[in-house]
């Protein structure tokens, strides 16, 4: 009689682990993106005119540095992993 109950516990624990892992990953990713300190408008990484949740989550892997473009102070947003430029923003 104990075996079916034990099997149910094991299945429930497995389902909980499968659900908990992506929830934990997304939570850490969202916290990292929030800590990046970008405004919602800044996070429109591909210039489509609006910021999505995916853009928000990408903020965790994007850095910001000041640069000079034609003598004008601008900001360059780049991927941390390979330093590729995502976008450059200059004041108008």
C-alpha distances in whole Angstrom, upper triangle without the diagonal:
4,5,6,7,9,11,12,13,15,17,18,19,21,22,24,25,27,28,29,32,34,34,35,38,39,39,41,43,44,45,47,49,50,51,53,56,57,58,56,59,60,56,58,58,59,61,60,61,58,55,51,48,48,51,50,47,50,52,50,51,55,58,61,64,68,70,74,75,79,79,77,74,70,67,65,61,60,56,55,54,57,60,60,62,60,63,66,67,71,72,75
4,6,5,6,9,10,11,12,14,15,17,18,20,21,23,24,26,27,29,31,32,32,35,37,37,38,41,42,42,44,46,47,48,50,53,54,55,54,57,57,54,55,55,56,59,58,59,55,53,49,46,46,49,48,45,47,49,47,48,52,55,58,61,65,67,71,72,76,76,74,71,68,64,62,58,57,53,52,51,54,57,58,59,57,60,63,65,68,70,72
4,5,5,6,9,10,10,12,14,15,16,18,20,21,23,24,25,27,30,30,31,33,35,36,37,39,40,41,43,45,46,47,49,52,53,54,53,56,56,52,54,53,55,57,56,57,54,51,48,44,44,47,46,43,46,48,45,47,50,53,57,60,64,66,70,70,74,75,72,69,66,62,60,57,55,52,50,49,52,55,56,57,56,59,62,63,67,68,71
4,5,5,6,9,10,10,12,14,15,16,18,20,21,23,24,26,28,29,30,32,34,34,36,38,39,40,42,44,45,46,48,50,51,52,51,54,54,50,52,52,53,55,54,55,52,49,45,42,42,46,44,42,44,46,44,46,49,52,55,59,62,65,68,69,73,73,71,68,65,61,59,55,54,50,50,48,51,54,54,56,54,57,60,61,65,67,69
4,5,5,6,9,10,11,12,14,15,16,18,20,21,22,24,27,27,28,30,32,32,34,36,37,38,40,42,42,44,46,48,49,50,49,52,52,49,50,50,52,54,53,54,50,47,44,41,41,44,43,40,43,45,43,44,48,51,54,57,61,63,67,68,71,72,69,66,63,60,58,54,52,49,48,47,51,53,54,55,53,56,59,60,64,65,67
4,5,5,6,9,10,11,12,14,15,16,18,20,21,23,25,26,26,29,31,31,32,35,36,36,38,40,41,42,45,47,48,49,48,51,51,48,49,49,51,53,52,53,50,47,43,40,40,43,42,39,41,43,41,42,46,49,52,55,59,61,65,66,70,70,68,65,62,58,56,52,51,47,46,45,48,51,52,53,51,54,57,59,62,64,66
4,5,5,6,9,10,11,12,14,15,17,18,20,21,24,24,25,27,29,30,31,33,35,36,38,39,40,42,44,46,47,48,47,50,50,46,48,47,49,51,50,51,48,45,42,38,38,41,40,37,40,42,40,41,45,47,51,54,58,60,64,64,68,69,67,64,60,57,55,51,49,46,45,43,47,49,50,51,50,53,56,57,61,62,65
4,5,5,6,8,10,11,12,14,15,16,18,20,22,22,24,26,28,28,30,32,33,34,36,38,38,40,42,44,45,46,44,48,48,44,46,46,47,49,48,49,46,43,39,36,36,40,38,36,38,40,38,40,43,46,50,53,57,59,62,63,67,68,65,62,59,55,53,49,48,45,44,43,46,49,49,50,48,51,54,55,59,60,63
4,5,5,6,9,10,10,12,14,15,16,18,21,21,22,24,26,26,28,30,31,32,34,36,36,38,40,42,43,45,43,46,46,43,45,45,46,49,47,48,45,42,38,35,35,38,37,34,37,39,36,38,42,44,48,51,55,57,61,61,65,66,63,60,57,53,52,48,46,43,42,41,44,47,47,49,47,50,53,54,58,59,61
4,5,5,6,9,10,11,12,14,15,17,19,20,21,23,25,25,27,29,30,31,33,35,36,37,39,41,43,44,42,46,45,42,44,43,44,47,46,47,44,41,38,34,34,37,36,33,35,37,35,36,40,43,46,49,53,55,59,60,64,64,62,59,56,52,50,46,44,41,40,39,42,45,45,47,45,48,51,53,56,58,60
4,5,5,6,9,10,11,12,14,16,18,19,20,22,23,24,26,28,29,30,32,34,35,36,38,41,41,43,41,44,44,40,42,41,42,45,44,45,42,39,35,32,32,35,34,31,34,36,34,35,39,42,45,49,52,54,58,59,62,63,61,58,54,51,49,45,43,40,39,38,41,44,44,46,44,47,50,51,55,56,59
4,5,5,6,9,10,11,12,14,16,16,18,20,22,22,24,26,27,28,30,32,32,34,36,38,39,40,38,42,42,38,40,40,41,44,42,43,40,37,34,30,30,34,32,30,32,34,32,34,37,40,44,47,51,53,57,57,61,62,59,56,53,49,47,44,42,39,38,37,41,43,43,45,43,45,48,50,53,54,57
4,5,5,6,9,10,10,12,15,15,16,18,20,20,22,24,25,26,28,30,31,32,34,37,38,39,38,41,41,37,39,39,40,43,42,43,40,37,33,30,30,33,31,28,31,33,30,32,36,38,42,45,49,51,55,56,59,60,57,54,51,47,46,42,40,37,36,35,38,41,41,43,41,44,47,48,52,53,56
4,5,5,6,9,10,11,13,15,15,17,19,20,21,23,25,26,27,29,30,32,34,36,37,38,37,40,40,36,38,37,38,41,40,42,38,35,32,28,28,31,30,27,29,31,29,30,34,37,40,44,47,50,53,54,58,58,56,53,50,46,44,40,39,35,34,33,36,39,39,41,39,42,45,47,50,52,55
4,5,5,6,8,10,12,13,14,16,17,18,20,22,23,25,26,28,29,31,32,35,35,37,35,38,38,34,35,35,36,39,38,39,36,33,29,26,26,29,28,25,28,30,28,30,33,36,39,43,46,49,52,53,56,57,55,52,49,45,43,39,38,34,34,33,36,38,39,40,38,41,44,45,49,50,53
4,5,5,6,9,11,10,12,14,16,16,18,20,21,22,24,25,26,28,30,32,33,34,33,36,36,33,34,34,36,38,37,38,35,32,28,25,25,28,27,24,26,28,26,28,32,34,38,41,45,47,51,51,55,56,53,50,47,43,41,38,36,33,33,32,35,37,38,39,37,40,43,44,47,49,51
4,5,5,6,9,10,10,12,14,15,16,18,20,21,22,24,25,27,29,31,32,34,32,35,35,32,33,33,35,37,37,38,35,31,28,24,24,27,26,23,25,27,24,26,30,32,36,39,43,45,49,49,53,54,51,48,45,41,40,36,34,31,30,29,32,35,35,37,35,38,41,42,46,47,50
4,6,6,7,9,11,12,13,15,16,18,19,21,22,23,25,27,28,31,31,33,31,34,34,30,31,31,32,35,34,36,32,29,26,23,22,25,24,21,23,26,24,25,28,31,35,38,42,44,47,48,52,53,50,47,44,40,38,34,33,29,29,28,31,33,34,35,33,36,39,41,44,46,49
4,6,6,7,9,11,11,13,15,16,17,19,21,22,23,25,26,29,29,30,28,31,31,28,29,29,31,33,32,33,30,27,23,20,20,23,22,19,22,24,22,24,27,30,33,37,40,43,46,47,50,51,49,46,42,39,37,33,32,29,29,28,31,33,33,34,32,35,38,39,43,44,46
4,6,5,6,9,10,10,12,14,15,16,18,20,21,22,24,27,28,29,28,31,31,27,29,29,31,33,33,33,30,27,24,20,20,23,21,18,21,23,20,22,26,29,32,35,39,41,45,46,49,50,47,44,41,37,36,32,31,28,27,27,30,32,32,34,31,34,37,38,42,43,46
4,5,5,6,9,10,11,12,14,15,17,18,20,21,23,25,26,28,27,30,29,26,28,27,29,32,31,32,29,26,23,19,19,21,20,17,19,21,18,20,23,26,30,33,37,39,42,43,47,48,45,42,39,35,33,30,28,25,24,23,27,29,29,31,29,32,35,36,40,41,44
4,5,5,6,8,10,10,12,14,15,16,18,20,21,24,24,25,24,27,26,23,24,24,25,28,28,29,26,22,19,16,15,18,17,14,16,18,16,18,21,24,28,31,35,37,40,41,45,45,43,40,37,33,31,27,26,23,22,22,25,27,27,28,26,29,32,33,37,39,41
4,5,5,6,9,10,10,12,14,15,16,18,20,22,23,24,22,26,26,22,24,24,26,28,28,28,25,22,19,15,15,18,16,13,16,18,16,18,22,24,27,31,34,37,40,41,45,45,43,40,36,33,31,27,27,24,24,23,27,28,29,29,27,29,32,33,37,38,41
4,6,5,6,9,10,11,12,14,15,16,18,21,22,24,23,26,26,22,25,24,27,29,29,30,27,23,20,17,16,19,17,14,16,17,15,17,21,23,26,30,33,36,39,40,44,44,42,39,36,32,30,27,26,23,22,22,25,27,28,29,27,29,32,33,36,38,41
4,5,5,6,9,10,11,12,14,15,17,20,20,22,21,24,23,20,22,22,24,26,27,28,25,21,18,15,14,16,14,11,13,15,12,14,17,20,23,27,30,33,36,37,41,42,39,36,33,29,27,24,22,19,19,18,22,23,24,25,23,26,29,30,34,35,38
4,5,5,6,8,10,10,12,14,15,18,18,20,18,21,21,17,19,19,21,24,24,24,21,18,15,11,11,13,11,8,11,13,11,13,16,19,22,26,29,32,35,36,40,40,38,35,31,28,26,22,21,19,19,19,22,23,24,24,22,24,27,28,32,33,36
4,5,5,6,9,10,10,12,14,16,18,19,18,21,21,18,21,21,23,25,25,26,22,19,16,13,13,15,12,10,13,14,12,15,17,20,22,26,29,32,36,37,40,41,38,35,32,28,27,23,23,20,20,21,24,25,26,26,24,26,28,29,32,33,36
4,6,5,6,9,10,11,12,15,17,19,18,22,21,18,21,20,23,26,26,26,23,20,18,14,14,15,13,10,12,12,9,12,15,17,20,24,27,30,34,35,39,39,36,33,30,26,25,21,21,18,17,18,21,22,23,24,22,25,27,28,31,32,35
4,5,5,6,9,10,11,14,14,17,16,19,18,15,17,17,19,22,22,23,20,16,15,11,11,12,9,6,8,9,6,9,12,15,18,21,25,27,31,32,36,36,33,30,27,23,22,18,17,15,14,15,19,19,20,21,19,21,24,25,28,30,32
4,5,5,6,9,10,12,13,14,13,17,16,13,16,16,19,21,21,21,18,14,13,9,10,11,8,6,9,9,8,11,13,15,18,22,25,27,31,32,36,36,33,30,27,23,22,18,18,17,17,18,21,21,22,22,19,21,23,24,27,28,31
4,5,5,6,9,11,12,14,14,18,17,15,18,18,22,23,24,24,21,17,16,13,14,14,10,9,11,10,8,12,14,15,18,21,24,27,31,32,36,36,33,30,27,23,22,19,19,18,17,19,22,22,23,23,21,23,24,25,28,29,32
4,5,5,6,9,11,14,14,17,16,14,17,16,20,22,23,23,21,17,16,13,13,13,10,8,10,8,5,8,10,12,15,18,21,24,28,29,33,33,30,27,24,20,19,16,16,14,13,15,18,18,20,20,18,20,22,22,25,27,30
4,5,5,8,8,11,11,14,12,10,13,13,16,18,19,19,17,13,13,10,10,9,6,6,7,5,4,8,9,11,13,17,20,22,26,27,31,31,28,25,22,18,17,14,14,13,13,15,18,18,18,18,16,17,19,19,23,24,27
4,5,6,8,9,10,13,12,11,14,15,19,20,21,20,17,14,14,12,13,12,8,8,10,8,8,11,12,13,14,18,20,24,27,28,32,32,29,25,23,19,19,16,17,16,16,19,21,21,21,20,18,19,21,20,23,24,27
4,5,8,11,13,15,14,13,17,17,21,22,23,23,20,17,17,15,16,14,11,11,12,9,8,11,12,12,13,16,19,22,26,28,31,31,28,24,22,18,18,16,16,16,15,18,20,20,21,20,19,20,21,21,23,24,27
4,6,9,11,13,11,10,14,14,18,19,21,20,18,15,16,15,15,12,10,10,10,7,6,9,8,8,9,13,16,19,22,24,28,27,24,21,18,15,14,12,13,13,12,15,18,16,18,17,15,16,17,17,20,21,24
4,7,9,12,10,10,14,14,18,19,21,20,18,15,16,15,16,13,11,12,12,9,10,12,11,10,10,13,15,19,22,23,27,26,23,20,17,14,15,13,15,15,15,19,21,19,20,18,17,17,17,16,18,19,22
4,6,8,6,7,10,11,15,15,17,16,14,11,13,13,14,11,9,11,11,8,10,12,10,10,9,12,14,17,20,21,25,24,21,18,15,12,13,11,13,14,15,18,20,18,18,16,14,14,14,13,16,16,19
4,5,5,7,10,12,15,14,16,14,12,10,12,13,14,11,10,13,13,10,13,15,13,13,12,15,16,19,22,22,26,25,22,19,16,14,15,13,16,17,18,22,23,21,21,18,16,15,15,14,16,16,18
4,6,5,8,10,13,13,13,11,9,7,9,10,12,9,8,11,12,10,13,15,14,15,15,18,19,22,24,24,27,27,24,21,18,16,16,14,17,18,19,22,24,22,21,19,16,15,16,15,17,17,19
4,5,6,9,11,10,11,9,7,7,10,12,13,10,10,14,13,12,15,17,14,15,14,17,18,20,22,22,24,25,21,19,16,14,15,13,16,18,20,23,24,22,21,18,15,13,14,12,14,14,16
4,6,7,10,10,12,10,10,8,11,13,13,10,10,13,12,9,13,14,11,12,10,13,14,16,19,19,22,22,19,16,13,11,11,10,13,15,17,20,20,18,17,14,12,10,11,9,12,13,15
4,5,9,9,11,10,9,6,8,10,10,6,6,9,8,7,10,11,9,11,11,15,16,18,21,21,24,25,22,19,16,13,12,10,12,13,15,18,19,17,16,14,11,10,12,12,15,16,18
4,6,5,7,7,6,5,8,10,10,6,8,11,10,10,13,14,12,14,14,17,18,19,21,21,24,25,22,20,16,14,13,11,13,14,17,19,20,18,16,14,10,9,12,11,15,16,18
4,6,8,9,9,8,10,12,10,7,9,11,8,9,12,12,9,12,12,15,17,18,20,19,22,24,21,19,16,13,11,8,10,11,14,16,16,15,13,10,7,7,10,11,14,17,18
4,6,8,9,9,11,13,11,9,12,14,11,12,15,14,13,15,15,18,19,19,21,20,23,25,22,21,17,15,13,11,12,13,17,18,18,16,14,11,8,8,11,12,15,18,19
4,5,8,9,11,14,13,11,13,16,14,14,18,17,15,17,16,18,19,19,21,19,22,24,21,20,16,15,14,12,14,16,19,21,21,19,16,13,10,9,11,11,14,15,16
4,6,8,10,13,13,11,14,16,15,16,19,19,17,20,19,22,23,23,25,23,25,27,24,24,20,18,17,16,18,19,22,23,23,22,19,17,13,12,14,14,17,18,19
4,7,10,14,14,12,14,17,16,16,20,20,18,20,20,22,23,23,25,23,25,27,24,23,20,18,18,17,19,20,24,25,26,24,21,19,15,14,15,14,16,17,17
4,7,10,11,9,11,14,14,14,18,19,17,19,19,22,23,25,26,25,28,29,26,24,21,19,19,17,19,20,23,25,25,24,22,19,16,15,17,16,18,19,19
4,7,8,6,7,10,11,11,14,16,15,17,17,20,22,24,26,25,28,29,26,24,21,18,18,15,17,17,20,22,23,22,20,18,14,14,16,16,19,20,21
4,5,5,6,9,10,11,14,15,15,18,19,23,25,26,29,28,31,33,29,27,24,21,20,17,18,18,20,22,23,23,21,20,16,16,19,19,22,23,25
4,5,5,6,9,10,12,14,15,18,19,23,25,28,30,30,34,34,31,29,25,22,21,18,19,18,19,21,23,23,22,21,17,18,21,21,24,25,27
4,5,5,6,9,11,12,13,16,18,22,25,26,29,29,32,33,31,28,25,22,20,16,16,15,17,18,20,20,19,18,15,16,19,20,24,25,27
4,5,5,7,10,10,10,13,15,19,21,23,25,25,29,30,27,25,21,18,16,13,14,13,15,17,18,18,16,15,12,13,16,16,20,22,24
4,5,5,8,10,10,13,15,18,21,23,26,26,30,31,28,25,22,18,17,14,15,14,15,17,19,19,18,17,14,15,18,18,21,22,25
4,5,6,8,10,13,15,19,22,24,28,28,32,32,30,27,24,20,18,15,15,13,14,15,18,18,18,17,14,16,19,20,24,25,28
4,5,6,7,10,13,17,20,22,25,25,29,30,27,25,21,17,15,12,11,9,11,12,14,14,14,14,11,13,16,17,21,23,26
4,5,5,8,10,14,17,19,23,23,27,27,25,22,19,15,13,10,10,9,10,13,15,14,14,13,11,12,15,16,19,21,24
4,6,8,11,15,18,21,24,25,29,30,27,24,21,17,15,12,11,9,9,11,14,14,15,15,13,15,18,19,22,24,27
4,7,10,14,17,19,23,24,27,28,26,23,20,16,14,10,8,6,6,8,10,10,11,12,11,13,16,18,21,24,27
4,7,10,14,16,19,20,24,24,22,19,16,12,10,6,5,5,6,9,10,9,10,9,8,10,12,14,17,20,23
4,7,10,13,16,18,22,22,20,17,14,10,8,6,5,6,6,10,11,9,10,9,9,11,12,13,16,18,22
4,7,10,13,15,19,18,16,13,10,7,6,5,6,9,9,13,13,10,12,10,10,10,9,10,13,15,18
4,6,10,13,16,16,14,11,9,6,5,7,8,11,11,15,14,11,12,10,12,11,10,11,12,14,18
4,7,10,13,12,10,7,6,4,6,9,11,14,15,18,18,14,15,12,14,12,10,10,10,12,15
4,7,10,9,8,6,5,6,7,10,12,15,16,19,18,14,14,12,14,12,9,10,9,12,15
4,6,6,5,5,6,8,9,13,15,19,20,23,21,17,17,14,16,14,10,11,9,12,14
4,5,5,7,7,9,10,14,16,19,21,24,21,18,17,14,16,13,9,10,8,11,12
4,5,9,10,13,14,18,19,23,25,27,25,21,20,17,19,16,13,13,10,12,13
4,7,9,13,14,18,20,24,25,28,26,22,22,19,21,18,14,14,11,12,13
4,6,10,12,16,19,22,24,27,25,21,21,18,19,16,12,11,7,8,10
4,7,10,14,16,20,21,24,23,19,19,16,17,14,11,9,7,8,11
4,7,10,13,17,18,22,20,17,16,13,14,11,7,6,4,7,10
4,7,10,13,15,18,17,14,14,11,11,8,6,5,6,9,12
4,6,10,12,15,14,10,10,7,8,6,4,6,9,12,15
4,7,9,12,12,9,9,6,5,5,6,8,11,14,17
4,6,9,8,5,5,4,5,7,9,12,15,18,21
4,6,6,5,5,7,7,10,12,15,18,21,24
4,6,5,8,10,10,13,15,18,21,23,27
4,6,8,11,12,15,18,20,24,27,30
4,6,9,11,14,16,20,22,26,29
4,6,9,12,13,16,19,22,25
4,6,9,11,15,18,21,24
4,6,7,11,14,18,20
4,7,10,14,17,19
4,7,10,13,15
4,7,10,13
4,7,9
4,6
4
